Amino acid sequence: MALHNRVSAAELKIKLQEETFKRITVSFYQYAKIEDPQAFRDALYTDLFKLDVFGRIYVANEGINAQISVPEHHLEAFRDALYKVSFLNGIRLNIAVDDDGKSFYVLKIKVREKIVADGIEDPTFDMDNRGQYLNAAAFNEMVDTSETIIVDMRNHYEYEVGHFEGAIEVPSDTFREQLPMAVDMLKDQKDKNIIMYCTGGIRCEKASAYMLHNGFKNVYHLEGGIIEYTNKAKTAGLPVKFKGKNFVFDDRLGERITEDIISECHQCGKPCDTHTNCLNDGCHLLFIQCEECAAKYDGCCSEECKTVHALPVEEQAELRKGVEKGLMFNKSRRRRNKVE
């Protein structure tokens, strides 16, 4: 069998919409030594393809990072496929909080240098020396004390639509930049309880190890991240201290945690937390847009992009040549000035 997808995105999306069964969005990660990431990747692709699993998985010498969509009727077989790998046996699976089953439409497994790009080059850094896990109950108890600092290890656009009450934002768009920034921001707080958190746990787990490496003493990270916290807190009837929406890196672009809307439309300023990508393929800017502005600008981020999007496809393709795309709104604040 082929070890890569060969069907067009358009065909795959149609096929997804025609499915009659339910899908479950799942994420998991594991820091573990993988001697031959390519061979591991190929074997995993073969197993998951047979189960109609979609999603995005990164494999590296340091472990695996996965966000996927599993047919509900194949969930047990999927677990069996994972558990036959020694370092994945019994691994925690984060089940999406708010799921429409349309998070992914194709399976992509890529070999990377690292499962989280961290920029760490210090050979003495020890990923095994990481912070202590906190479950939902322990987290709620610890954050209510004055000796605790909560640190959000996600990007700006994630923090913007939802975060824990009182959490500090590390203002950068890349994890590799955030690590030294967090150390510098908290350098006078080394005796405080430092709780790191992220979406599913992978970034805050590495961040906790980095903080310990840099002399911090009482470092914790939220077990399973926001996803696991929310599921466990709701199940146990605990107060949910996360407010707003949890940004996710799939076609949903977010899952509702609470009804609080803490961000605003980037075009008109009305309360809104709906992320979208500019429909001008030469831009594809990630930004927040309300329904009214989506109608006014035809799903685009500016009048300029709206004009381009209305051009014939051939002309749009010519204009796209050499143009950078895939930006985030906070990297392109100048676009605010384009909207009239």
Buried (B, 14 or more C-beta within 10 A) or exposed (E): EEEEBEEEEEEBBEEBEEEEEEBBBBBBBBBBEBEEBEEBBBBBBEBBBEBBBBBBBBBBBBBBBBBBBBBEEBBEBBBEBBEEBEEBEEBBBBBBBBBEBBBBBBBBBEBBEBBBEBEBEEEEBEBEEBBEBBBBEBBBEBBEEEEBBBBBBBBBBBBBBBBBEEBBBBEBBEBBBBBBEBBEBBEEEBEBBBBBBBBBBBBBBBBBBBBBBBEBEBBBBBBBBBBBBBBBBEEEEBEBBBBBBBBBEBBBBBBBBBEBBBBBBBBEEEEBBBBBBBBBBBBBBBBBBBEEBBEBBBBBBBEBBBEBBEEEEEEBEEEBEEEEEEBBBBEBEEBBEEBE
